[in-house]
Amino acid sequence: MEKNTTELTHEYIREHPHIKHCLKKGLINYSSLARFIAKELDIEKKTSKEAILIAAIRLQDKLKKESTADSDIITLLSKSEIEIRNKIVVFILKKSPTFESLGIIQNNIKKESGLFYALEGSNNYTIITQEKYASNFERKFKGDIIKTNRHLALINIKSPKEIETTCGVISYLTSLFSENGVNISEFFSCWTDTIFIISSQDLNKCINFLKF
C-alpha cells in the first residue's frame, strides 16, 4: 500500500535524528523544512509542500509529549553512577570452545578481581576483558579467534532499579552516542547495568555528554 504524504514526512523525520531533535526543540523553520523534505522525497508540488508542512507541525506536537518522557529519563540517569574502564580488548571466537572452558579462564580472571564478560551469539562468542589478560587468552584459544578489537574502553552506567519501568532509556542513551559521532563497538545490559564498549579515543567525548 502506497504511503501518503503525512506518513512519508513522519517517516523521513524519524529516520533523521538531527532533524527530529531540532523539530522537537522548536529550532527549525517549517517552510524551509517542507521545501527540503519535498526535494528529498521528489514530491515538489505546491500541495505536497503544504501537506509536508502540516505533517511536520503535527509531528512536533507528538514530539513535545516525548520531551516529557525525556525529562523522566534524565531524572533517572542523574541518579545513576558511571564506571569507566580503559585498556579493554574484545575477542570474537568460533563456537568451538565449550562454555565450560571459557568458564575456567573467567574464574581465574575473577580471582584477580579482573573484568570478564562472555556473550553467546548464534554462531560465535564475544569475550570482553582487559588487555593484561589478552596474551594468555590468545595462547589458550589461538585457533578459535575470529577477530580481536583492541584500544577500547568500557562505560558502565549503573542505574536505579526504576530503569526497568522507564520507557526509552536505552534509545535516549544510544542517540547521545550517535549524535556525538561515537560508534558503539559492543552493547549489552544486565538488570541495572547498561554497558557500552567504545574506542578509547572517544572516551573524553563520552564523559562530556554523559553528564546528567
N, C-alpha and C positions, 0 to 999 in steps of 0.2 A: 504494500500500500504506500502510495506516494505521500511524503510528508508535506504539511502546509508551511507557510512562511513563518508562522509563530514557532512551530516545532523546530524548524531549521535554525531559527535565530537562537532559541534557548539552547539547542544542542551545540551550536558554534561557540557561544559564550562560555558554556560549562566546560568545553574542551580546551579553552584558552584561559588558564588560571589568572594571568595578569589582567586581562580584560574583566574577568569576573570580579577580581579584587577591587579594581577601580570603580566598577559599577556599584558594587556593594557600598563603597565608601562615598559615593556621590562625586567622584573625581573625574567624571567623563562627560563629554558633550554628546547628547543623544543624537543630534543631527549628524555630527561627524561620524559617530559610531554606526549609524544606519547606512550612511554612504559607504563606509569601509566594508561592512558586512555584505552589503548588496554587491559590491565589486568582487569580494572574495568568493561569494556564492554564485556569481554570474547571474544575478537577478536584478538588473539595474532599472527596471521600470519605476515610474514615479509612485504608482500604487504599492509596489513591493517595498520601496524605501519607507513609505508611510507605515506599512504593516510591520516592518522591522523596528521602526522607532517605537510604535505602540507596544510591541512584544518586549522590547528592552525595558521600557518603563514598568511594565507589569512584572517582569522578572526581578527588577530591583526591589519591588515591594516584598517579594518572596525572600530575596537575599537579606533584606533588613531583619527578617524574622530569624534567619540563620545567625545574624550578628549577636542575637540574644544567646543563642547556643554557644557561640564563640566565647562570650563572657563567662559562661559556666565552665567551659574548658580551661580558660586562662586562670580562673579561680582555683580549679583543681590542680593545675600544673604549678601554680605559685606555692602550693603546699608540698610539691614533690622535691626530692633530692636528686642531684645528678652526680653520678660516679663516672670518672674517666680513667681509662687505662690505655697507655700507649704501648708501642712495640708489640703489636698483635699480628699474628700470622693466621691465615686461613688455608686449610688443605681440603681439596676435593678428592675423595677416594672412590675407587671402584667398590662394589659391594662384596668383593672377595673376602676381606677380613670379617670375622664374626663380630657381632656387637660385644661379645664377651671379651675378645682380645682387645678391643678398644677400651673396655671397662678396666682392664688391668692397668693400662697406661694412664687412664683417668685417675685411678686410685693413687698411683704413685705421684702424680702431679698434685692431687688434692692434699696428700700428706705434707707437701711443702707449702700448702696454702696457695697453690698456683691456680691459674684460671684455665678451665677446660669446658667446652661445650661440644656435644656431639648431636648433630641433627640428621635424621634419616629421611632421605628423599626416595622417590620411586626407583631410581637407578644408581644412586650414589649416597655417600655420607659427606656431610660438611663438618669439618672439625675446626673449631676456633680455640686457639691457645696463645700462649706468649712465645715470643721469638726465642727466648732462652731454652725452650724445650724443643725447638724445631729440629735440631740436628739428630737428637735421639729418636724423634718421631719418624724422621726421614730414613734412618737406618732400619727401623723396625718394619716400616710399610713401604719401602722403596719401590717395589714393583706394582704397588696399588695406587700410587699417587697420580691423579689425572692432571691436577693443576695446583700451583701454590701462589698465593697472593700475600705479599709482604708489605711492610711500611704502612700498616693500618693502625687505627685507633678504635677503641670501643667506648661508646657512650651508653650508660645505663640510667634511664630515667625511672626512679623509684617513686611511684605514686601512691596516694591513699587508696584503700580498697574500693572507694566510690568510682574508680576508673571503670569497673565492671558495668556500671549502670549509666555512665555518662557517654552519650552518643557523640561520635565524631572526633574523639581524641586522637586516634591514630591518623585519620585523614588530615586533621589540623597539623599534626607534627610533621608528617611526610610532606605536606605542602610547604612548610617552612624550609625544609631541606631543598626542595625543588626550586622555590622562588629565589633562594640564595645561591643557586648553582652548585649544590653539593650532591654528589652521587652517593647513594646508599649501596654499599657493596653487599651487605647482608643485613637482614632484619628479622627479629623474632621477639616473642614476648613470653613471659612466664608469670601469670597472675598479675601482680602489681609492678613487675619489672618490664620495661619496654626498652629493647636493646638494639642499637644501631652500630654497624661496622662501617667506618668511612676511611678515606685516605688520611694519613697523618697530616698531610699538607693543609687539609681543610679544618683541622681541629680548632684553631683560633677563631675562625669564622663562625663555627658552630657554637662556641662558647658565648659569642656575642648575641646570636639570635635566639639562643635558648635561655635567655634571662627573662623570667616571668615575674 
